[in-house]
Amino acid sequence: MPSVTVVNRANRTFEVKQGRALLTGAREAGLPWRWYCGGEALCGTCCMLVIDGALDEPNDIERYFIEGWGYHPSFRLACQARVVESVSVISCAEEGYDRDAVLAAYEAAVAQGKGIRR
């Protein structure tokens, strides 16, 4: 079963069934993950940046949200992104949704090699 590591939550790791939305996997593991719209890709509060690993390609709803807001190319919505293999992410909520803080945390994690060890 693939695992998800949230780098800016002290490398907190949980398992997710392959093909399941990352947000659903977090909730099934009993881990908090902020969301308000019920997983409909309307609010963006479950946003994250992918450091390493694979999620499915963004669906049309997620792509519209990401492109419409001009987010970083590694930006994904946990409610829509389905886990394909183990992945490392930065939760935008932990950085207060501040664009500069989120990108700084992302760049620091990439620079420190905090992606998945293979």
Buried (B, 14 or more C-beta within 10 A) or exposed (E): EBBBBBBBBEEBBBBBEEEBBBBBBBBEBEBEBBBEEEBEBBBBBBBBBBBBBBBBEBEEBBEEBBEEEEBBEBBBBBBBBBBBEBBBBBBBBBBEEEEEBBBEBBEEBBEEEBBBEE
